[in-house]
Amino acid sequence: MLFLDTISNISLQEKAKKLATLLQSFPTPFYLACSGGLDSRFLAFFAQKISLSPILLHVIGKHTDPQESEYLKTWAEKNSLSLKIFPLDIFSIKEIQYNHKTRCYYCKKKTFQTMLNAINNALLCDGSHSDDKKSYRPGLQALQELKIQSPLAQANLSKEDIRQLANYIELENPNQKAKPCLLTRFPYHTKIEQEKIKQILIYENICEDFFSHHVPYPFDFRIRNIDNELSLHYTHTIEKDLFDKLQLTLIKAQLPPLNFKQLSKLSGYFDN
């Protein structure tokens, strides 16, 4: 762990050392629920850096983005990390199918219980961090009930801390954008239909590609279904003519146009 001593930010160095100590106290190998997002990938890569070999567990289903799963598969193989994939249908649970406000609790409970059953209740970690405690996260209760370990949160690492350390340890794609659960694109207490999820994914992928070619920095946005109309929510101010070009791109793809709305905060729109 000598490389940790070279971190110039003393506060960040202390958090990194605490994380390393936590991980080294776990049984070997330990299991890690990995979505393919930055936080869980960072935790896996950091564990490798301190000579540990986590086994990654990943769930796929109608509620997940296939592209994110493919990215994780490629990344895990490239970094010689063991990855186990579990198909899961969460829409048999009515609180999830009808997008109840506590759906995250039921989803986390089902997802992590499935993983625990597969690993005979061995120690299981996730990528929750300290910032998650500051937002509405009913899924955290499920993690506590199932005794899931959240070493990033235990080491008091914030999202910004994770990005800084990810850069330091040369994790691929350290500025990876957040990809919240697709169910957060719909208002609470509305029935989630598979075709509408697919529609959201089509629009998000087209918009992601469009902005990557027209905006010189990572442009964060969400496509949301509000009263059966799709809206693109964003925070950074950009020129109106860019949105006009995007609408033309959608028309060429034979897709209906989007509504646009700039927000001061992107996450938690339906929690307000």
KOLKE-788929 format. One line per field, with one value per residue: y, z negated, x of N, C-alpha, C in turn; residue number from 1. Coordinates in steps of 0.2 Angstrom, whole numbers, plus 5000, padded with zeros to 4 digits. Layout:
REM KOLKE-788929
n_yy: [Y, ...];
n_zz: [Z, ...];
n_xx: [X, ...];
ca_yy: [Y, ...];
ca_zz: [Z, ...];
ca_xx: [X, ...];
c_yy: [Y, ...];
c_zz: [Z, ...];
c_xx: [X, ...];
i: [NUM, ...];
This chain:
REM KOLKE-788929
n_yy: [4994, 5006, 5015, 5023, 5032, 5042, 5050, 5067, 5075, 5076, 5072, 5065, 5055, 5048, 5044, 5035, 5025, 5021, 5014, 5004, 4997, 4992, 4984, 4974, 4968, 4960, 4943, 4933, 4927, 4943, 4947, 4958, 4968, 4974, 4987, 4992, 5005, 5020, 5020, 5007, 5001, 5007, 5003, 4990, 4990, 4997, 4988, 4978, 4985, 4984, 4972, 4962, 4951, 4954, 4947, 4950, 4954, 4954, 4961, 4958, 4963, 4968, 4980, 4986, 4993, 4987, 4991, 4996, 4984, 4977, 4985, 4984, 4970, 4969, 4978, 4971, 4959, 4964, 4969, 4957, 4953, 4943, 4939, 4937, 4934, 4938, 4935, 4943, 4946, 4959, 4965, 4957, 4961, 4971, 4984, 4988, 4987, 4996, 5008, 5013, 5024, 5019, 5010, 5007, 5001, 4989, 4984, 4983, 4974, 4963, 4961, 4960, 4950, 4939, 4938, 4935, 4923, 4916, 4915, 4909, 4917, 4923, 4937, 4952, 4966, 4983, 4998, 5010, 5027, 5040, 5052, 5047, 5046, 5058, 5060, 5055, 5039, 5025, 5012, 5010, 5005, 4992, 4987, 4988, 4979, 4967, 4966, 4971, 4976, 4992, 4999, 5011, 5021, 5018, 5022, 5035, 5041, 5053, 5056, 5065, 5063, 5049, 5051, 5058, 5049, 5039, 5044, 5045, 5032, 5028, 5023, 5017, 5028, 5038, 5049, 5045, 5046, 5047, 5035, 5033, 5022, 5016, 5017, 5029, 5038, 5039, 5046, 5044, 5030, 5026, 5014, 5004, 5001, 4989, 4993, 5007, 5009, 5004, 5014, 5026, 5022, 5021, 5035, 5041, 5035, 5040, 5054, 5054, 5051, 5061, 5073, 5070, 5073, 5086, 5094, 5100, 5095, 5083, 5081, 5081, 5074, 5069, 5059, 5060, 5053, 5061, 5062, 5054, 5060, 5064, 5071, 5081, 5084, 5095, 5103, 5112, 5127, 5128, 5132, 5137, 5133, 5121, 5112, 5113, 5106, 5094, 5090, 5089, 5078, 5068, 5068, 5063, 5050, 5046, 5048, 5055, 5073, 5080, 5088, 5101, 5106, 5116, 5113, 5117, 5107, 5090, 5077, 5067, 5072, 5068, 5067, 5079];
n_zz: [5000, 5002, 5012, 5008, 4999, 5007, 5011, 5012, 5006, 4990, 4982, 4992, 4993, 4981, 4981, 4991, 4986, 4975, 4982, 4989, 4977, 4973, 4983, 4983, 4972, 4975, 4979, 4991, 5007, 5008, 5012, 5024, 5028, 5043, 5054, 5066, 5066, 5061, 5046, 5041, 5050, 5047, 5034, 5036, 5044, 5036, 5025, 5032, 5034, 5021, 5020, 5019, 5024, 5029, 5032, 5045, 5045, 5055, 5060, 5073, 5082, 5087, 5082, 5083, 5092, 5107, 5114, 5103, 5096, 5106, 5107, 5094, 5094, 5104, 5098, 5086, 5091, 5097, 5087, 5080, 5070, 5061, 5066, 5062, 5069, 5066, 5071, 5069, 5064, 5059, 5060, 5056, 5043, 5036, 5031, 5037, 5051, 5052, 5049, 5035, 5022, 5013, 5021, 5023, 5012, 5012, 5024, 5021, 5011, 5017, 5027, 5020, 5011, 5020, 5025, 5013, 5010, 5020, 5017, 5005, 4994, 4991, 4987, 4994, 5004, 5009, 5020, 5013, 5007, 4997, 5000, 5004, 4992, 4991, 4999, 5005, 5002, 5002, 5004, 4996, 4984, 4986, 4989, 4976, 4969, 4975, 4971, 4980, 4985, 4986, 4991, 4996, 4992, 4978, 4977, 4978, 4991, 5003, 5019, 5026, 5020, 5024, 5038, 5039, 5033, 5042, 5054, 5049, 5047, 5060, 5066, 5079, 5088, 5078, 5077, 5079, 5082, 5071, 5071, 5067, 5060, 5072, 5069, 5062, 5072, 5073, 5067, 5050, 5045, 5057, 5069, 5075, 5091, 5102, 5116, 5114, 5107, 5116, 5125, 5119, 5117, 5131, 5135, 5125, 5129, 5142, 5140, 5131, 5140, 5149, 5141, 5138, 5149, 5151, 5140, 5131, 5118, 5105, 5106, 5096, 5094, 5093, 5099, 5098, 5094, 5094, 5091, 5102, 5112, 5118, 5111, 5111, 5099, 5092, 5085, 5088, 5097, 5115, 5132, 5141, 5154, 5155, 5149, 5159, 5169, 5163, 5163, 5176, 5179, 5172, 5179, 5192, 5187, 5187, 5175, 5162, 5158, 5144, 5127, 5119, 5104, 5093, 5078, 5061, 5053, 5057, 5053, 5043, 5048, 5047, 5034, 5028];
n_xx: [5004, 5011, 5009, 4999, 5004, 5009, 4999, 4995, 4985, 4981, 4969, 4962, 4971, 4970, 4957, 4958, 4967, 4960, 4950, 4957, 4961, 4949, 4945, 4955, 4952, 4941, 4934, 4943, 4941, 4932, 4915, 4907, 4894, 4891, 4887, 4892, 4894, 4903, 4906, 4906, 4915, 4926, 4929, 4931, 4943, 4951, 4953, 4960, 4972, 4977, 4981, 4970, 4957, 4942, 4926, 4915, 4897, 4883, 4868, 4855, 4841, 4824, 4824, 4837, 4851, 4856, 4868, 4876, 4878, 4886, 4897, 4902, 4905, 4916, 4925, 4928, 4933, 4945, 4952, 4955, 4945, 4934, 4918, 4901, 4885, 4868, 4852, 4837, 4820, 4811, 4799, 4788, 4785, 4774, 4775, 4786, 4783, 4772, 4779, 4781, 4784, 4793, 4800, 4813, 4818, 4812, 4817, 4831, 4831, 4826, 4836, 4848, 4846, 4845, 4858, 4865, 4859, 4865, 4878, 4879, 4876, 4888, 4900, 4895, 4898, 4894, 4893, 4889, 4891, 4897, 4889, 4877, 4869, 4864, 4854, 4837, 4836, 4828, 4832, 4844, 4840, 4836, 4849, 4855, 4847, 4850, 4863, 4873, 4889, 4896, 4909, 4915, 4906, 4909, 4922, 4920, 4920, 4916, 4907, 4915, 4928, 4930, 4931, 4943, 4952, 4950, 4956, 4969, 4973, 4972, 4961, 4950, 4940, 4937, 4929, 4916, 4899, 4885, 4873, 4858, 4845, 4834, 4820, 4819, 4816, 4802, 4787, 4781, 4770, 4765, 4762, 4775, 4780, 4787, 4790, 4790, 4802, 4811, 4810, 4815, 4828, 4832, 4831, 4840, 4852, 4854, 4854, 4865, 4876, 4874, 4877, 4890, 4897, 4895, 4897, 4910, 4913, 4908, 4891, 4878, 4863, 4845, 4833, 4816, 4800, 4785, 4769, 4767, 4774, 4790, 4804, 4819, 4830, 4842, 4857, 4868, 4870, 4867, 4868, 4853, 4852, 4858, 4849, 4840, 4846, 4847, 4834, 4831, 4840, 4833, 4821, 4825, 4828, 4816, 4808, 4798, 4798, 4807, 4803, 4812, 4820, 4828, 4836, 4841, 4846, 4849, 4847, 4834, 4822, 4808, 4806, 4804];
ca_yy: [5000, 5011, 5020, 5027, 5037, 5047, 5055, 5073, 5077, 5071, 5070, 5060, 5049, 5045, 5040, 5029, 5020, 5018, 5010, 4999, 4993, 4989, 4979, 4969, 4964, 4955, 4937, 4933, 4934, 4945, 4948, 4965, 4970, 4979, 4989, 4995, 5013, 5022, 5019, 5000, 4999, 5010, 4999, 4983, 4992, 4999, 4982, 4975, 4989, 4982, 4964, 4958, 4949, 4953, 4943, 4955, 4951, 4959, 4959, 4960, 4962, 4973, 4987, 4988, 4995, 4982, 4994, 4996, 4978, 4975, 4989, 4980, 4963, 4971, 4981, 4966, 4955, 4968, 4969, 4951, 4952, 4938, 4942, 4933, 4938, 4935, 4937, 4945, 4949, 4963, 4967, 4953, 4964, 4976, 4990, 4991, 4988, 5003, 5013, 5015, 5029, 5015, 5004, 5006, 4997, 4982, 4982, 4982, 4968, 4957, 4960, 4958, 4943, 4934, 4938, 4932, 4916, 4912, 4915, 4906, 4922, 4926, 4944, 4955, 4973, 4987, 5004, 5016, 5031, 5045, 5056, 5043, 5047, 5065, 5060, 5050, 5032, 5020, 5006, 5009, 5001, 4985, 4985, 4987, 4973, 4961, 4967, 4972, 4981, 4998, 5001, 5018, 5025, 5017, 5026, 5042, 5044, 5056, 5055, 5069, 5059, 5044, 5053, 5060, 5043, 5035, 5047, 5044, 5025, 5027, 5019, 5019, 5032, 5041, 5054, 5042, 5050, 5043, 5032, 5031, 5017, 5018, 5018, 5035, 5042, 5040, 5048, 5038, 5028, 5025, 5008, 5004, 4996, 4988, 4997, 5014, 5009, 5004, 5021, 5030, 5020, 5023, 5042, 5042, 5033, 5045, 5060, 5053, 5051, 5068, 5078, 5068, 5075, 5093, 5098, 5099, 5092, 5078, 5084, 5077, 5075, 5063, 5058, 5057, 5052, 5065, 5062, 5051, 5065, 5064, 5078, 5081, 5088, 5096, 5109, 5116, 5131, 5127, 5136, 5134, 5130, 5114, 5108, 5112, 5101, 5087, 5088, 5086, 5071, 5063, 5067, 5058, 5043, 5044, 5049, 5062, 5078, 5081, 5094, 5103, 5109, 5117, 5112, 5118, 5100, 5085, 5071, 5068, 5077, 5066, 5067, 5086];
ca_zz: [5000, 5002, 5017, 5005, 4996, 5012, 5012, 5009, 5002, 4984, 4981, 4996, 4992, 4975, 4983, 4995, 4982, 4972, 4987, 4989, 4971, 4972, 4988, 4981, 4966, 4977, 4981, 4997, 5010, 5006, 5017, 5025, 5033, 5048, 5059, 5072, 5065, 5058, 5039, 5040, 5054, 5043, 5028, 5038, 5046, 5030, 5022, 5036, 5033, 5015, 5021, 5018, 5030, 5028, 5038, 5046, 5046, 5059, 5062, 5079, 5083, 5091, 5079, 5084, 5099, 5110, 5115, 5097, 5095, 5111, 5105, 5088, 5096, 5108, 5093, 5081, 5094, 5099, 5080, 5077, 5064, 5061, 5066, 5063, 5071, 5064, 5074, 5063, 5066, 5053, 5061, 5052, 5037, 5038, 5029, 5042, 5057, 5052, 5047, 5029, 5020, 5010, 5025, 5023, 5006, 5014, 5029, 5018, 5007, 5021, 5030, 5016, 5008, 5025, 5025, 5007, 5010, 5025, 5014, 4999, 4989, 4990, 4987, 5000, 5004, 5014, 5021, 5010, 5004, 4991, 5003, 5004, 4986, 4991, 5004, 5003, 5004, 4998, 5004, 4991, 4978, 4988, 4988, 4969, 4967, 4977, 4969, 4985, 4983, 4991, 4989, 4998, 4987, 4971, 4977, 4979, 4997, 5007, 5026, 5029, 5018, 5029, 5045, 5038, 5032, 5049, 5058, 5046, 5048, 5067, 5068, 5085, 5088, 5071, 5077, 5081, 5080, 5067, 5075, 5062, 5062, 5077, 5066, 5060, 5077, 5073, 5061, 5045, 5045, 5064, 5071, 5079, 5096, 5105, 5122, 5112, 5105, 5122, 5129, 5115, 5119, 5138, 5135, 5122, 5133, 5148, 5137, 5129, 5146, 5152, 5137, 5138, 5155, 5152, 5134, 5129, 5111, 5104, 5105, 5092, 5095, 5092, 5103, 5093, 5097, 5090, 5094, 5109, 5116, 5117, 5110, 5110, 5093, 5092, 5081, 5092, 5103, 5121, 5137, 5143, 5161, 5154, 5148, 5165, 5173, 5160, 5165, 5183, 5179, 5170, 5185, 5196, 5185, 5186, 5168, 5161, 5154, 5136, 5124, 5116, 5098, 5089, 5071, 5056, 5051, 5062, 5049, 5039, 5050, 5045, 5027, 5026];
ca_xx: [5000, 5015, 5007, 4994, 5008, 5011, 4993, 4996, 4979, 4981, 4962, 4960, 4975, 4968, 4951, 4960, 4970, 4954, 4946, 4961, 4961, 4942, 4944, 4959, 4949, 4936, 4937, 4946, 4939, 4925, 4910, 4905, 4888, 4894, 4882, 4896, 4895, 4910, 4908, 4908, 4921, 4932, 4930, 4934, 4949, 4955, 4954, 4965, 4978, 4980, 4982, 4964, 4953, 4935, 4922, 4909, 4891, 4880, 4861, 4852, 4834, 4820, 4825, 4844, 4853, 4861, 4875, 4880, 4881, 4891, 4903, 4905, 4908, 4922, 4930, 4930, 4938, 4951, 4956, 4955, 4941, 4929, 4911, 4895, 4879, 4861, 4845, 4832, 4814, 4809, 4792, 4783, 4784, 4769, 4778, 4791, 4779, 4769, 4784, 4779, 4790, 4798, 4802, 4821, 4819, 4810, 4822, 4837, 4830, 4826, 4842, 4854, 4844, 4846, 4865, 4867, 4857, 4869, 4885, 4878, 4877, 4895, 4901, 4894, 4899, 4891, 4897, 4886, 4896, 4894, 4884, 4871, 4866, 4861, 4848, 4832, 4838, 4825, 4836, 4849, 4837, 4837, 4856, 4856, 4843, 4853, 4870, 4878, 4894, 4897, 4916, 4916, 4903, 4912, 4928, 4918, 4922, 4911, 4908, 4921, 4934, 4930, 4933, 4950, 4956, 4950, 4961, 4975, 4975, 4972, 4955, 4948, 4934, 4936, 4924, 4910, 4893, 4880, 4867, 4853, 4840, 4829, 4814, 4818, 4814, 4795, 4784, 4779, 4763, 4763, 4764, 4781, 4779, 4793, 4791, 4792, 4809, 4815, 4809, 4819, 4835, 4833, 4832, 4846, 4858, 4854, 4856, 4872, 4880, 4874, 4881, 4897, 4900, 4894, 4898, 4917, 4913, 4903, 4885, 4874, 4856, 4841, 4826, 4810, 4793, 4781, 4762, 4768, 4778, 4797, 4807, 4826, 4832, 4849, 4859, 4872, 4867, 4870, 4865, 4847, 4852, 4860, 4843, 4836, 4850, 4845, 4827, 4832, 4842, 4827, 4816, 4828, 4828, 4809, 4806, 4795, 4803, 4808, 4803, 4818, 4819, 4834, 4835, 4846, 4848, 4847, 4844, 4829, 4816, 4801, 4806, 4803];
c_yy: [5006, 5017, 5025, 5033, 5043, 5052, 5061, 5076, 5073, 5068, 5064, 5053, 5045, 5041, 5034, 5024, 5017, 5013, 5003, 4994, 4989, 4983, 4973, 4965, 4959, 4949, 4937, 4927, 4936, 4947, 4955, 4966, 4976, 4981, 4991, 5002, 5014, 5019, 5011, 4998, 5001, 5005, 4992, 4985, 4994, 4993, 4978, 4978, 4987, 4975, 4960, 4956, 4948, 4950, 4948, 4951, 4956, 4956, 4962, 4959, 4968, 4980, 4989, 4989, 4990, 4985, 4994, 4990, 4975, 4979, 4986, 4974, 4965, 4973, 4976, 4961, 4958, 4968, 4963, 4950, 4947, 4941, 4937, 4937, 4934, 4938, 4938, 4948, 4953, 4965, 4963, 4956, 4971, 4983, 4993, 4992, 4994, 5008, 5017, 5020, 5025, 5009, 5002, 5001, 4989, 4979, 4979, 4975, 4962, 4956, 4957, 4951, 4938, 4933, 4934, 4925, 4912, 4911, 4912, 4911, 4924, 4934, 4947, 4963, 4977, 4994, 5010, 5020, 5036, 5050, 5053, 5044, 5053, 5065, 5055, 5044, 5027, 5013, 5005, 5005, 4994, 4983, 4984, 4981, 4967, 4961, 4967, 4977, 4986, 5002, 5008, 5022, 5024, 5021, 5033, 5045, 5046, 5054, 5059, 5065, 5053, 5045, 5055, 5054, 5039, 5038, 5045, 5037, 5023, 5022, 5021, 5023, 5035, 5046, 5052, 5045, 5045, 5041, 5029, 5026, 5020, 5020, 5025, 5040, 5043, 5042, 5042, 5037, 5028, 5018, 5008, 4999, 4996, 4992, 5004, 5014, 5008, 5011, 5026, 5028, 5022, 5031, 5044, 5041, 5038, 5051, 5060, 5054, 5058, 5073, 5076, 5071, 5083, 5097, 5096, 5096, 5087, 5082, 5079, 5079, 5069, 5064, 5056, 5057, 5055, 5065, 5059, 5055, 5064, 5071, 5076, 5086, 5089, 5102, 5114, 5120, 5130, 5131, 5133, 5131, 5123, 5110, 5107, 5107, 5094, 5085, 5086, 5079, 5066, 5062, 5062, 5051, 5041, 5044, 5055, 5066, 5077, 5088, 5095, 5107, 5110, 5117, 5115, 5112, 5095, 5079, 5072, 5072, 5075, 5066, 5074, 5087];
c_zz: [5000, 5006, 5013, 5001, 5000, 5014, 5008, 5004, 4996, 4982, 4985, 4995, 4986, 4976, 4987, 4991, 4977, 4976, 4988, 4983, 4971, 4977, 4986, 4975, 4968, 4979, 4989, 5001, 5008, 5013, 5018, 5030, 5037, 5054, 5066, 5071, 5061, 5051, 5038, 5044, 5050, 5038, 5030, 5040, 5041, 5026, 5025, 5034, 5026, 5015, 5019, 5024, 5029, 5034, 5039, 5048, 5050, 5061, 5069, 5079, 5087, 5088, 5080, 5091, 5102, 5112, 5109, 5095, 5099, 5109, 5099, 5090, 5100, 5103, 5089, 5085, 5096, 5092, 5076, 5070, 5066, 5061, 5067, 5064, 5069, 5067, 5069, 5066, 5060, 5054, 5058, 5046, 5039, 5036, 5034, 5049, 5057, 5049, 5040, 5026, 5016, 5014, 5025, 5017, 5009, 5020, 5026, 5014, 5011, 5025, 5026, 5012, 5013, 5025, 5019, 5007, 5015, 5022, 5007, 4993, 4987, 4990, 4994, 5000, 5009, 5015, 5018, 5007, 5000, 4994, 5003, 4998, 4986, 4995, 5002, 5006, 5000, 4998, 4999, 4985, 4980, 4987, 4981, 4967, 4969, 4975, 4975, 4983, 4988, 4989, 4991, 4993, 4980, 4971, 4978, 4986, 5001, 5015, 5029, 5026, 5023, 5035, 5044, 5037, 5039, 5053, 5056, 5048, 5055, 5069, 5074, 5084, 5081, 5071, 5079, 5078, 5076, 5072, 5070, 5065, 5067, 5075, 5064, 5066, 5078, 5067, 5056, 5046, 5052, 5066, 5076, 5084, 5100, 5112, 5120, 5110, 5111, 5126, 5125, 5117, 5126, 5138, 5131, 5126, 5139, 5145, 5134, 5135, 5149, 5148, 5137, 5144, 5156, 5146, 5132, 5122, 5110, 5102, 5102, 5093, 5093, 5097, 5098, 5096, 5092, 5094, 5101, 5114, 5114, 5116, 5108, 5104, 5093, 5087, 5084, 5097, 5109, 5126, 5140, 5150, 5160, 5153, 5154, 5169, 5170, 5163, 5172, 5183, 5177, 5176, 5190, 5194, 5184, 5179, 5167, 5157, 5147, 5134, 5120, 5110, 5095, 5082, 5067, 5054, 5055, 5058, 5045, 5041, 5048, 5037, 5024, 5025];
c_xx: [5004, 5013, 5002, 4998, 5009, 5005, 4994, 4991, 4979, 4974, 4960, 4964, 4973, 4962, 4953, 4963, 4965, 4951, 4951, 4961, 4955, 4942, 4949, 4957, 4943, 4939, 4939, 4944, 4933, 4921, 4908, 4900, 4891, 4889, 4886, 4897, 4902, 4911, 4910, 4914, 4927, 4934, 4933, 4941, 4954, 4957, 4960, 4972, 4981, 4980, 4976, 4961, 4946, 4932, 4916, 4903, 4887, 4873, 4859, 4845, 4831, 4822, 4832, 4845, 4858, 4868, 4879, 4883, 4886, 4898, 4906, 4909, 4915, 4927, 4932, 4935, 4945, 4955, 4956, 4951, 4935, 4922, 4906, 4889, 4873, 4855, 4840, 4826, 4811, 4802, 4787, 4781, 4780, 4772, 4783, 4787, 4775, 4772, 4782, 4785, 4795, 4801, 4809, 4822, 4817, 4815, 4828, 4836, 4830, 4833, 4848, 4852, 4846, 4854, 4867, 4865, 4862, 4876, 4885, 4879, 4884, 4895, 4900, 4894, 4895, 4895, 4894, 4892, 4893, 4889, 4877, 4866, 4862, 4855, 4843, 4834, 4835, 4828, 4841, 4846, 4837, 4844, 4857, 4853, 4847, 4861, 4875, 4883, 4895, 4903, 4917, 4913, 4906, 4918, 4927, 4920, 4916, 4912, 4914, 4928, 4935, 4933, 4941, 4954, 4956, 4955, 4968, 4978, 4974, 4966, 4952, 4941, 4933, 4931, 4917, 4904, 4889, 4875, 4862, 4848, 4835, 4822, 4813, 4816, 4806, 4792, 4782, 4772, 4761, 4766, 4770, 4780, 4786, 4795, 4793, 4799, 4813, 4815, 4814, 4826, 4837, 4835, 4839, 4852, 4859, 4857, 4863, 4877, 4880, 4878, 4888, 4901, 4899, 4895, 4905, 4918, 4908, 4896, 4880, 4867, 4852, 4835, 4821, 4804, 4788, 4774, 4763, 4771, 4785, 4800, 4815, 4828, 4839, 4850, 4863, 4869, 4871, 4865, 4858, 4847, 4855, 4854, 4839, 4839, 4848, 4838, 4827, 4835, 4837, 4822, 4819, 4828, 4820, 4806, 4803, 4799, 4802, 4806, 4810, 4817, 4826, 4833, 4841, 4850, 4845, 4844, 4838, 4823, 4810, 4801, 4804, 4795];
i: [1, 2, 3, 4, 5, 6, 7, 8, 9, 10, 11, 12, 13, 14, 15, 16, 17, 18, 19, 20, 21, 22, 23, 24, 25, 26, 27, 28, 29, 30, 31, 32, 33, 34, 35, 36, 37, 38, 39, 40, 41, 42, 43, 44, 45, 46, 47, 48, 49, 50, 51, 52, 53, 54, 55, 56, 57, 58, 59, 60, 61, 62, 63, 64, 65, 66, 67, 68, 69, 70, 71, 72, 73, 74, 75, 76, 77, 78, 79, 80, 81, 82, 83, 84, 85, 86, 87, 88, 89, 90, 91, 92, 93, 94, 95, 96, 97, 98, 99, 100, 101, 102, 103, 104, 105, 106, 107, 108, 109, 110, 111, 112, 113, 114, 115, 116, 117, 118, 119, 120, 121, 122, 123, 124, 125, 126, 127, 128, 129, 130, 131, 132, 133, 134, 135, 136, 137, 138, 139, 140, 141, 142, 143, 144, 145, 146, 147, 148, 149, 150, 151, 152, 153, 154, 155, 156, 157, 158, 159, 160, 161, 162, 163, 164, 165, 166, 167, 168, 169, 170, 171, 172, 173, 174, 175, 176, 177, 178, 179, 180, 181, 182, 183, 184, 185, 186, 187, 188, 189, 190, 191, 192, 193, 194, 195, 196, 197, 198, 199, 200, 201, 202, 203, 204, 205, 206, 207, 208, 209, 210, 211, 212, 213, 214, 215, 216, 217, 218, 219, 220, 221, 222, 223, 224, 225, 226, 227, 228, 229, 230, 231, 232, 233, 234, 235, 236, 237, 238, 239, 240, 241, 242, 243, 244, 245, 246, 247, 248, 249, 250, 251, 252, 253, 254, 255, 256, 257, 258, 259, 260, 261, 262, 263, 264, 265, 266, 267, 268, 269, 270, 271, 272];
